[in-house]
Amino acid sequence: MHVLSGCQPDRCKMKTLEKNKLPFRARPASTVRNFIQDSFPTRRADAFLRQEDGSLIIFSLYLLVIMLIVAGMGVDLMRTETQRSRLQSTLDRAILAGASLEQTLNSTDVVRDYFDKAGLLNYLKTVSVVETATSKTVTATAEMEVDSFFMNLVGVDKLQSPAAGQAEESLSDIEISLVLDISGSMGDYSSSGGDTKINLLKRAAKDFVYLMQCDPDAEPPFDNNCVVEPDSVSISVVPYDQQVVAGETLLQLFNTTEEHQNSSCLDLQTSDFNSVALELDPMVIDPIGGTPDPTPNLRRTTELDFWSGYWGITSRAAQDSYRECRTENSATLKRAIIPYAHDYQALMDDIDELAADGWTSIDLGSKWGAALLAPEFRPGLTTLINANKVNANFNGRPYSYTRPRTRKVMVVMTDGINTYRLWIR
């Protein structure tokens, strides 16, 4: 037995045993259970369960799905907004065209046609049109459902794409001639109206004046709570029977003959109806540079009673009621033209004083009503304004036919057809 130098025999023996120790256990496996526990596959499973490498990949997969959904929502919303913009653009164009006061077609049909041409008629929901004498309002709604591509992953299958709008056009200035038949037949009783025709006419004319100059949406009884902008609506009242009494102040503005001033009517000839306007006096058109016309074109009505001797009439005072051109604003027959009135209450009072008498000349009443609306009458109205006969806020009227947001209207109220009108050749 050899003994290594430098160590005790017992210690060297221990070192030898340690070198020969089994590599995986301090003690040898003596049972099947210990063998299984100490096997290589089990150790790998334990190591895998304790392993944390790669956990960020799983988290990233969740983030990727969320990012796809969020990005997809943006795509779906963008598609929905594109369709909404298309729907809204079509609706805006449609209601603007339908609300135009110059539109001669049915406004609802106009809106539907716009949607039909754009291929969107199935999405049009409602169309509402409200029209008054001074304005038109068109309201429409539409709605489209857009299928979602990505948001259906979270339970949203469709997105609503609504559109709505309202368009209104109103007039800022209105010029009206109200031509009223006050001939004798208007004094007859109306079986359908339950009153004399002249009373029914006056009632209708006063209602019209109130609606136009105070409140277009009002219903009788009126409360005088006006909503119409003051001085935006001018009304000229033109009463007529067999003639139209212009009144001397108004008649002096026109290029008329001056044989007398005992009647303020005109004997209009066929040629006078070739144009809308009645010729003004040159001095009215140009007070500084104008010169009087030695041969006026408009004929003043002769002071003559064509019915003298009829129905036992003998006195001059009685005959006055039967003259071809009635006396201007006599005590019993107030019938002269009222040009460009602005006060609806005063105008209603004047209408109340009208009385029925005489024959019927609708053509003369209509001619005078149109002439007062013609732009050629503007210098004449300026003269009346300077003489404090007409409200100064109407300066510049009658406006031109092409002026925006302006309407000229002539309303004729009558019960029948033309009868007699006489004049001296």
C-alpha positions in Angstrom: 0.0 0.0 0.0 1.4 3.2 -1.0 0.7 6.3 1.0 0.8 9.6 -0.7 3.1 12.1 0.9 1.6 15.1 2.5 -1.7 13.6 3.6 -3.1 11.3 6.2 -4.4 8.0 5.1 -8.0 8.7 6.1 -8.1 12.0 4.4 -6.7 10.8 1.1 -9.3 8.0 1.1 -12.0 10.6 1.5 -10.8 12.6 -1.4 -10.7 9.5 -3.6 -14.3 8.8 -2.7 -15.4 12.4 -3.5 -13.8 12.1 -7.0 -15.8 8.9 -7.6 -19.2 10.4 -6.4 -22.2 10.1 -8.8 -22.7 13.2 -11.0 -26.5 13.8 -10.5 -27.4 12.8 -7.0 -25.7 12.8 -3.7 -27.0 9.4 -3.1 -27.8 6.7 -5.7 -31.3 6.1 -6.9 -32.7 3.2 -5.1 -36.4 3.3 -6.1 -38.5 3.7 -9.3 -40.0 6.9 -8.0 -36.6 8.5 -7.5 -35.6 7.4 -11.0 -38.6 9.0 -12.6 -38.2 12.2 -10.6 -34.6 12.4 -11.6 -35.2 11.6 -15.3 -34.1 14.0 -18.0 -37.5 14.8 -19.6 -39.0 15.9 -16.3 -36.2 18.3 -15.7 -36.8 19.9 -19.2 -40.5 20.3 -18.4 -39.7 22.0 -15.1 -37.2 24.3 -16.9 -39.8 25.2 -19.5 -42.4 26.1 -17.0 -39.9 28.3 -15.2 -38.7 29.9 -18.5 -39.9 33.6 -19.1 -38.2 34.2 -22.5 -40.8 35.0 -25.4 -43.6 36.3 -23.1 -43.5 39.7 -24.9 -44.4 38.0 -28.2 -47.8 37.0 -26.8 -48.4 40.5 -25.5 -47.5 41.9 -28.9 -50.0 39.6 -30.6 -52.7 41.1 -28.4 -51.5 44.6 -29.2 -51.5 43.8 -32.9 -55.1 42.7 -32.9 -56.1 45.9 -31.0 -54.2 48.0 -33.5 -55.9 46.3 -36.4 -59.3 47.0 -34.9 -58.5 50.7 -34.1 -57.1 51.2 -37.6 -60.1 49.4 -39.1 -62.4 51.7 -37.2 -60.7 54.6 -38.8 -61.3 53.1 -42.2 -65.0 52.4 -41.5 -65.5 55.9 -40.1 -63.8 57.4 -43.2 -66.0 55.5 -45.5 -69.1 56.5 -43.6 -68.0 60.2 -43.7 -67.4 60.0 -47.4 -71.0 58.8 -47.9 -72.3 61.4 -45.5 -70.6 64.2 -47.4 -72.0 62.9 -50.7 -75.5 62.7 -49.2 -75.2 66.2 -47.6 -73.8 67.8 -50.7 -76.7 66.4 -52.8 -79.2 67.5 -50.2 -77.8 71.1 -50.0 -78.0 71.5 -53.8 -81.5 70.1 -53.9 -83.0 72.3 -51.2 -81.4 75.5 -52.6 -82.8 74.8 -56.0 -86.2 74.0 -54.5 -86.3 77.1 -52.3 -85.6 79.5 -55.2 -88.5 82.0 -55.6 -87.9 81.8 -59.3 -88.4 78.1 -59.3 -91.5 77.3 -61.4 -91.5 73.6 -60.7 -92.9 71.9 -57.7 -90.2 72.2 -54.9 -90.7 68.6 -53.7 -90.3 67.3 -57.2 -87.1 69.3 -57.6 -85.5 67.9 -54.4 -86.5 64.3 -55.4 -85.1 64.8 -58.9 -81.7 65.9 -57.5 -81.5 62.8 -55.4 -82.6 60.6 -58.3 -80.0 62.0 -60.6 -77.3 61.3 -57.9 -78.5 57.7 -57.4 -79.5 58.5 -53.8 -83.3 58.6 -54.0 -83.7 55.6 -51.8 -82.0 57.5 -49.0 -84.2 60.5 -49.1 -86.5 60.5 -46.0 -88.6 63.7 -45.8 -89.2 66.9 -47.8 -91.2 69.8 -46.4 -92.1 73.0 -48.2 -93.5 76.1 -46.6 -94.3 78.9 -49.0 -95.7 82.4 -48.2 -96.2 85.5 -50.3 -92.7 86.7 -49.4 -90.6 83.6 -48.8 -90.2 79.9 -49.5 -88.6 77.4 -47.0 -87.6 73.9 -48.0 -86.5 71.3 -45.4 -85.2 67.8 -46.2 -83.7 64.9 -44.4 -81.8 61.8 -45.7 -80.0 58.8 -44.1 -77.8 56.0 -45.4 -76.6 52.9 -43.6 -72.9 52.0 -44.3 -71.7 48.4 -43.8 -68.6 48.2 -41.6 -65.6 46.1 -42.6 -63.7 46.1 -39.3 -66.0 47.3 -36.6 -68.2 44.3 -37.0 -65.4 42.5 -35.1 -66.6 44.3 -32.0 -70.3 43.9 -32.8 -71.0 47.0 -34.9 -72.3 45.8 -38.3 -73.6 49.1 -39.7 -72.9 52.9 -39.2 -75.6 55.6 -39.7 -74.8 58.4 -42.1 -77.5 61.1 -41.7 -77.9 64.4 -43.6 -80.4 67.3 -43.0 -80.8 70.9 -44.2 -83.1 73.8 -44.6 -83.0 76.5 -47.2 -85.0 79.7 -47.3 -85.3 82.5 -49.8 -87.2 85.6 -48.9 -87.8 88.9 -50.6 -86.4 92.1 -49.1 -88.5 94.5 -51.1 -92.0 94.1 -52.6 -94.0 96.4 -54.8 -97.7 95.8 -55.1 -100.5 97.3 -57.1 -103.9 96.5 -55.7 -106.5 97.1 -58.4 -110.0 97.1 -57.0 -113.3 97.0 -59.0 -115.7 99.5 -57.5 -118.2 99.5 -60.4 -122.0 99.5 -59.8 -122.4 95.7 -60.0 -120.1 95.4 -56.9 -123.0 96.8 -54.9 -125.1 93.6 -55.7 -125.6 90.9 -53.1 -123.4 87.8 -53.4 -125.4 84.7 -52.7 -122.2 82.7 -52.0 -120.6 85.3 -49.8 -123.6 86.4 -47.8 -123.0 90.1 -48.3 -122.7 92.7 -51.0 -119.7 92.1 -53.3 -118.2 95.5 -52.5 -118.2 94.7 -48.8 -116.6 91.3 -49.5 -114.0 93.0 -51.7 -113.1 95.6 -49.0 -112.8 92.9 -46.4 -110.5 90.8 -48.7 -108.5 93.9 -49.7 -107.9 94.9 -46.0 -106.9 91.4 -45.1 -104.4 91.4 -48.0 -102.9 94.8 -46.9 -102.5 93.6 -43.3 -100.9 90.3 -44.3 -98.4 92.0 -46.7 -97.4 94.9 -44.5 -97.8 93.5 -41.0 -97.8 89.7 -40.6 -98.0 87.2 -43.5 -98.8 84.3 -41.2 -101.6 86.0 -39.2 -105.2 84.9 -39.2 -108.3 87.0 -38.3 -108.9 88.6 -35.9 -105.6 90.4 -36.4 -103.6 91.6 -33.3 -101.4 94.3 -35.0 -98.2 92.5 -33.9 -96.3 93.2 -37.1 -93.3 91.1 -38.1 -92.8 92.5 -41.6 -89.8 94.9 -41.8 -91.2 98.4 -42.0 -91.2 100.0 -45.4 -90.2 96.8 -47.2 -93.6 96.5 -48.8 -95.2 99.3 -50.8 -98.9 99.1 -51.9 -100.6 101.2 -54.4 -104.4 101.0 -54.4 -106.0 101.6 -57.8 -109.8 101.8 -57.6 -111.6 101.7 -61.0 -115.1 101.8 -62.5 -115.5 102.9 -66.1 -112.4 105.2 -65.5 -109.5 105.5 -63.1 -109.3 108.7 -61.1 -105.5 109.4 -60.8 -105.9 112.5 -58.8 -104.4 115.8 -60.0 -101.2 115.5 -58.0 -100.4 112.2 -59.6 -101.7 113.1 -63.1 -99.5 116.1 -63.3 -96.5 113.8 -63.4 -97.5 112.4 -66.8 -97.2 113.8 -70.3 -100.9 114.8 -70.5 -102.9 117.4 -72.3 -103.9 120.5 -70.2 -107.2 121.6 -71.6 -108.6 121.8 -68.0 -108.1 120.4 -64.6 -111.7 119.4 -63.8 -111.0 115.7 -64.3 -107.9 113.7 -63.4 -108.5 110.7 -65.7 -106.9 109.6 -68.9 -108.6 108.5 -72.1 -106.0 105.8 -73.0 -105.7 104.7 -76.6 -104.8 101.3 -78.0 -101.2 102.5 -78.6 -100.9 103.3 -74.9 -101.1 99.6 -74.1 -98.1 98.7 -76.2 -95.8 99.3 -73.2 -96.1 98.8 -69.5 -95.3 102.3 -68.6 -97.2 105.5 -69.0 -95.1 108.4 -70.4 -93.9 110.9 -67.8 -93.7 114.7 -68.3 -90.2 115.6 -69.7 -89.9 118.1 -66.9 -90.4 115.3 -64.3 -87.8 113.1 -65.9 -85.3 116.0 -66.1 -86.3 119.0 -64.0 -83.2 121.0 -65.1 -82.6 120.1 -68.7 -86.1 118.9 -69.7 -88.4 121.0 -71.9 -92.2 120.8 -72.0 -93.7 118.6 -74.7 -95.9 120.8 -77.0 -97.8 117.7 -78.2 -98.5 115.5 -75.1 -99.3 111.9 -75.9 -101.7 111.2 -73.1 -105.2 112.6 -73.4 -107.0 114.0 -70.3 -110.6 112.9 -70.0 -113.2 115.5 -71.1 -115.3 117.1 -68.4 -118.6 115.7 -69.7 -121.6 113.9 -68.3 -122.6 111.4 -70.9 -125.7 110.4 -68.9 -127.3 113.9 -68.6 -131.1 113.5 -68.7 -131.1 109.8 -67.8 -133.1 108.7 -64.7 -134.5 112.2 -64.3 -131.1 113.8 -63.6 -131.3 117.6 -64.0 -129.1 119.3 -61.4 -125.4 119.7 -61.7 -124.8 118.3 -58.2 -126.6 115.2 -59.0 -124.9 114.8 -62.4 -121.5 114.9 -60.7 -122.1 111.3 -59.6 -122.6 110.2 -63.2 -119.7 112.0 -64.9 -117.3 109.8 -66.9 -114.4 110.8 -64.6 -115.7 111.2 -61.1 -114.7 114.1 -58.9 -111.5 113.3 -57.0 -112.3 112.1 -53.5 -115.8 113.5 -53.3 -117.7 113.2 -50.0 -119.6 110.2 -51.2 -117.2 108.6 -53.6 -113.6 108.3 -52.5 -111.9 106.6 -55.5 -108.6 108.2 -56.4 -105.4 106.2 -56.7 -103.3 105.9 -53.5 -99.7 105.5 -54.7 -97.0 103.7 -52.7 -98.6 103.6 -49.3 -96.6 102.4 -46.3 -99.1 102.6 -43.4 -101.3 99.5 -43.5 -103.8 101.0 -40.9 -104.3 104.2 -42.9 -104.6 102.2 -46.1 -107.3 99.9 -44.6 -109.3 103.0 -43.5 -109.1 104.4 -47.1 -110.3 101.1 -48.5 -113.3 101.2 -46.1 -114.5 104.4 -47.7 -114.8 102.9 -51.2 -118.3 102.8 -52.7 -119.7 100.9 -55.7 -121.0 102.8 -58.7 -120.4 103.2 -62.5 -119.5 100.8 -65.3 -116.5 98.5 -65.5 -113.1 99.0 -67.3 -110.8 96.3 -66.0 -108.3 97.2 -68.7 -107.8 100.8 -67.4 -107.4 99.6 -63.8 -104.8 97.0 -64.9 -103.0 99.5 -67.0 -102.6 102.0 -64.2 -101.6 99.2 -61.8 -98.9 98.0 -64.1 -97.7 101.6 -64.9 -97.1 102.3 -61.2 -94.8 99.2 -61.0 -92.8 100.1 -64.1 -89.2 101.3 -63.4 -90.0 104.2 -65.8 -92.2 105.7 -63.1 -89.2 106.2 -60.7 -88.7 109.9 -61.4 -92.4 110.5 -60.8 -92.2 108.7 -57.4 -89.1 110.8 -56.6 -91.2 113.9 -57.2 -94.0 112.7 -54.9 -91.4 111.9 -52.2 -89.9 115.4 -52.5 -93.4 116.8 -52.2 -93.9 114.7 -49.0 -96.7 112.8 -50.6 -94.9 109.4 -50.3 -92.7 107.9 -47.6 -89.0 108.9 -48.3 -88.0 105.3 -47.5 -89.4 104.3 -50.9 -86.9 106.4 -52.7 -85.4 104.5 -55.6 -88.6 102.6 -56.4 -90.0 101.3 -58.6 -86.9 99.1 -58.8 -85.7 97.5 -62.0 -87.1 94.2 -63.1 -83.8 92.4 -62.7 -83.0 93.7 -59.1 -82.3 90.7 -56.8 -84.7 89.8 -54.0 -87.4 92.1 -55.3 -90.9 91.2 -56.5 -93.5 93.2 -58.3 -97.1 92.0 -57.9 -100.4 93.2 -59.3 -103.6 91.9 -57.7 -106.9 92.5 -59.5 -110.1 92.1 -57.6 -113.3 92.1 -59.8 -116.6 90.4 -60.2 -117.0 90.3 -64.0 -116.1 91.6 -67.4 -115.7 95.0 -69.1 -118.9 96.9 -69.9 -119.1 100.6 -71.0 -116.5 103.3 -71.3 -117.2 106.5 -73.3 -115.0 109.3 -74.5 -115.0 112.3 -76.9 -113.2 111.6 -80.2 
